[in-house]
Amino acid sequence: MAEAIPGRAAGWAPRTFLGGLSRPVAEELLRRSARRRYQSGRSILREGVLGSHVVVLESGFVKVTTAVEGCETLLGIRLPGELVGAKSRPQESQRAGLSGPS
């Protein structure tokens, strides 16, 4: 039996990636995933860098930003249960922004 997801007895927010999965599938995905912790303010993915993985956010929040002419712009905030580093469209091959914990 899969281990329980800490702090998620009621489940994930319904509009998130994990919220769209059944509880057993979400638990199995997290059980098989490599877990990492990141310090606040540290970049976890870089814009334009080809990636081979995505991050499933278990806790905390992540800012997704881009820099144009040296000016950082906030593209979005990712919540627990959401994916970070996923391509927006299947034909894209590069990441669409810089992501880091906030």
BAFI-3210 file (N, C-alpha, C; in Angstrom, 3 decimals, decimal comma, padded with zeros to 6 digits):
// residues 102
n [1|2|3|4|5|6|7|8|9|10|11|12|13|14|15|16|17|18|19|20|21|22|23|24|25|26|27|28|29|30|31|32|33|34|35|36|37|38|39|40|41|42|43|44|45|46|47|48|49|50|51|52|53|54|55|56|57|58|59|60|61|62|63|64|65|66|67|68|69|70|71|72|73|74|75|76|77|78|79|80|81|82|83|84|85|86|87|88|89|90|91|92|93|94|95|96|97|98|99|100|101|102]
n.u [000,838|000,495|002,311|000,898|000,181|001,879|000,134|-002,027|-004,632|-007,233|-006,986|-005,845|-005,914|-008,579|-008,094|-005,478|-002,598|-002,137|-004,568|-006,293|-005,901|-006,664|-006,701|-005,140|-003,472|-002,128|-000,734|000,919|002,454|003,873|005,208|006,993|008,575|011,525|012,438|013,032|014,308|014,093|015,656|014,129|013,884|015,825|016,684|015,044|014,611|015,662|014,963|014,627|016,386|016,874|014,930|014,643|012,851|010,059|008,814|006,866|005,009|004,930|004,633|004,550|005,191|005,806|007,380|007,021|008,984|010,155|012,777|013,103|015,037|016,567|014,654|012,707|009,782|006,774|005,276|003,565|002,207|002,866|001,132|000,852|000,609|000,667|002,340|005,697|007,755|006,759|006,047|004,279|003,007|002,859|004,803|006,815|010,216|011,820|012,109|009,638|010,217|011,705|011,903|011,317|011,372|009,223]
n.v [-001,178|002,252|004,948|007,500|010,835|013,431|015,813|016,004|014,987|015,671|015,788|017,131|020,451|020,886|021,892|021,458|019,580|017,196|017,169|016,396|013,729|010,385|009,566|007,183|007,023|009,507|009,231|007,037|008,107|010,138|008,531|007,181|009,219|011,310|013,092|016,488|019,330|022,856|025,976|029,068|031,509|030,405|029,334|026,766|025,783|026,770|029,286|028,567|026,425|023,148|020,526|017,440|016,603|017,254|019,206|018,217|019,954|019,612|020,984|024,393|027,355|028,419|030,842|031,766|033,220|035,564|037,170|040,161|042,232|042,697|043,129|041,640|039,711|038,624|035,609|033,747|031,975|028,956|026,399|024,026|020,734|021,337|021,299|022,144|023,443|022,094|021,794|024,278|023,809|020,896|020,976|022,633|022,992|024,117|025,434|027,595|029,876|031,104|029,337|029,317|028,750|030,577]
n.w [000,000|-000,775|000,742|002,844|001,741|003,161|005,116|003,393|003,778|003,009|000,310|-002,913|-004,338|-006,627|-009,262|-009,850|-011,058|-009,517|-008,198|-010,174|-010,403|-009,289|-005,802|-005,115|-007,417|-007,391|-004,956|-005,588|-007,688|-006,315|-004,468|-006,109|-006,992|-007,029|-004,229|-003,404|-001,637|-001,690|-001,109|-000,208|-002,734|-004,372|-007,639|-009,400|-011,885|-015,165|-017,543|-020,986|-020,983|-022,011|-020,772|-018,936|-017,154|-014,960|-012,211|-009,530|-007,425|-004,047|-001,651|-000,483|-002,512|-005,884|-007,842|-011,204|-013,536|-016,051|-017,869|-019,531|-021,376|-019,077|-017,141|-014,746|-015,027|-013,622|-014,358|-013,322|-010,449|-008,887|-007,227|-004,429|-005,662|-008,316|-011,559|-012,385|-014,838|-016,978|-020,445|-022,259|-024,666|-026,745|-028,869|-028,023|-027,016|-025,157|-021,844|-020,446|-018,812|-015,750|-012,774|-009,304|-005,720|-003,520]
ca.u [000,000|001,280|002,314|000,028|000,817|001,850|-000,621|-003,003|-005,734|-008,431|-006,694|-005,206|-006,850|-009,112|-007,603|-004,049|-002,263|-002,412|-005,996|-006,988|-005,619|-007,269|-005,787|-004,118|-002,513|-001,296|000,164|001,923|003,354|004,770|006,048|008,038|009,307|012,674|012,049|014,080|013,916|014,770|015,595|013,386|014,667|016,746|016,106|015,012|014,658|016,098|014,290|015,351|017,216|016,150|014,772|014,238|011,939|009,236|008,715|005,518|005,132|004,227|004,312|005,133|004,770|006,894|007,162|007,525|009,314|010,979|013,499|013,164|015,893|017,001|013,526|012,014|008,324|006,108|004,360|002,567|002,543|002,461|000,660|001,013|-000,170|000,858|003,592|006,605|008,695|006,074|005,896|002,930|002,465|003,689|005,906|007,865|011,331|012,546|011,288|009,020|010,373|012,558|011,054|012,000|010,503|009,034]
ca.v [000,000|003,481|005,764|008,674|012,093|014,253|017,053|016,030|014,070|016,068|015,766|018,274|021,399|020,212|022,379|021,184|018,304|016,101|017,188|015,721|012,296|009,697|009,549|006,132|007,341|010,606|008,667|006,206|009,017|010,753|007,480|006,847|010,434|011,748|014,287|017,482|020,574|024,033|027,163|030,195|032,397|029,651|028,868|025,313|025,547|027,962|029,565|028,262|025,230|021,918|019,740|016,039|016,286|018,327|019,187|018,180|020,718|018,968|022,011|025,693|028,056|028,702|031,934|031,540|034,543|035,684|038,439|040,808|043,417|042,859|043,375|040,400|039,772|037,471|034,924|033,002|031,346|027,556|025,978|022,595|019,874|021,738|020,978|023,237|023,029|021,397|022,596|024,801|023,132|019,724|021,206|023,426|022,173|024,815|025,874|028,896|030,811|030,728|028,944|029,195|028,835|031,933]
ca.w [000,000|-000,882|001,950|002,775|001,383|004,365|005,082|002,305|004,092|002,259|-001,121|-003,564|-004,957|-007,809|-010,559|-009,972|-011,691|-008,585|-007,906|-011,264|-010,329|-008,149|-004,656|-005,226|-008,484|-006,884|-003,945|-006,264|-008,403|-005,339|-003,882|-007,082|-007,366|-006,231|-003,476|-003,172|-000,960|-002,225|-000,264|-000,758|-003,581|-005,227|-008,898|-009,533|-013,326|-015,893|-018,804|-022,208|-020,830|-022,308|-019,560|-019,075|-016,059|-014,403|-010,757|-008,968|-006,189|-002,929|-000,661|-000,787|-003,713|-006,807|-008,790|-012,558|-014,048|-017,244|-017,894|-020,838|-021,290|-017,696|-016,241|-014,403|-015,076|-013,030|-015,275|-012,566|-009,173|-008,862|-005,909|-004,185|-006,551|-009,709|-012,233|-012,713|-015,874|-018,073|-021,657|-022,466|-025,843|-027,039|-029,791|-027,398|-026,555|-024,108|-020,719|-020,692|-017,707|-014,632|-011,654|-008,026|-004,553|-003,002]
c.u [000,885|001,211|001,437|000,832|000,731|001,025|-001,708|-004,162|-006,979|-008,197|-006,077|-006,272|-007,289|-008,555|-006,103|-003,843|-002,612|-003,885|-006,827|-006,769|-006,402|-006,240|-004,745|-003,062|-001,581|-000,288|001,267|002,930|004,354|005,692|007,221|008,926|010,512|012,279|013,264|013,481|014,729|014,609|014,806|014,326|015,629|016,027|016,138|015,005|015,051|015,371|015,196|016,228|016,363|016,091|014,322|013,238|011,069|009,245|007,241|005,638|004,269|003,803|005,012|004,579|005,990|006,485|007,752|007,733|010,072|011,680|013,562|013,931|016,257|015,897|012,768|010,503|007,753|005,112|003,267|003,115|002,039|002,201|000,947|000,061|000,018|002,221|004,385|007,577|008,072|005,961|004,454|002,240|003,391|004,886|007,022|008,982|012,134|011,588|010,832|009,115|011,281|011,660|011,877|011,035|010,355|008,583]
c.v [001,243|004,269|006,994|009,905|013,006|015,521|017,118|015,074|014,390|016,055|017,064|019,198|020,832|020,680|022,195|019,833|017,136|016,028|016,498|014,218|011,673|009,663|008,429|006,433|008,467|010,084|007,832|007,071|009,641|009,732|007,152|008,033|010,666|013,045|015,176|018,671|021,706|025,187|028,250|031,098|031,696|029,200|027,350|024,892|026,856|028,077|029,226|027,024|024,001|021,067|018,325|015,644|017,496|018,173|019,146|018,826|020,095|019,967|023,303|026,278|028,339|029,856|031,516|032,924|034,446|037,033|038,940|042,104|043,736|043,115|042,072|040,619|038,490|036,892|034,180|032,495|029,914|027,154|024,503|021,781|020,200|021,291|022,254|022,701|022,248|022,342|023,063|024,110|021,976|020,005|022,054|022,517|022,853|025,257|027,311|029,833|030,248|030,411|028,828|029,324|030,278|031,877]
c.w [000,000|000,419|001,755|002,382|002,600|004,164|004,030|002,550|003,277|000,755|-001,608|-004,127|-006,305|-009,147|-010,736|-010,650|-010,770|-008,223|-008,967|-011,283|-009,183|-007,021|-004,763|-006,297|-008,029|-005,857|-004,585|-007,018|-007,432|-004,681|-004,802|-007,455|-006,465|-005,536|-003,255|-002,434|-001,562|-001,251|-000,977|-001,553|-004,520|-006,493|-008,944|-010,996|-013,997|-017,225|-019,983|-022,149|-021,123|-021,050|-019,847|-017,995|-015,734|-012,890|-010,394|-007,593|-005,098|-001,870|-001,055|-002,078|-004,569|-007,707|-010,127|-013,156|-015,361|-017,171|-019,332|-020,652|-019,841|-016,688|-016,001|-014,382|-014,500|-014,025|-014,529|-011,253|-009,245|-007,415|-005,677|-005,061|-008,018|-010,232|-012,469|-013,750|-017,000|-019,256|-021,782|-023,626|-026,191|-027,939|-029,191|-026,906|-025,456|-023,020|-020,949|-019,505|-016,638|-013,455|-010,393|-006,876|-004,110|-001,561]
res [m|a|e|a|i|p|g|r|a|a|g|w|a|p|r|t|f|l|g|g|l|s|r|p|v|a|e|e|l|l|r|r|s|a|r|r|r|y|q|s|g|r|s|i|l|r|e|g|v|l|g|s|h|v|v|v|l|e|s|g|f|v|k|v|t|t|a|v|e|g|c|e|t|l|l|g|i|r|l|p|g|e|l|v|g|a|k|s|r|p|q|e|s|q|r|a|g|l|s|g|p|s]
***
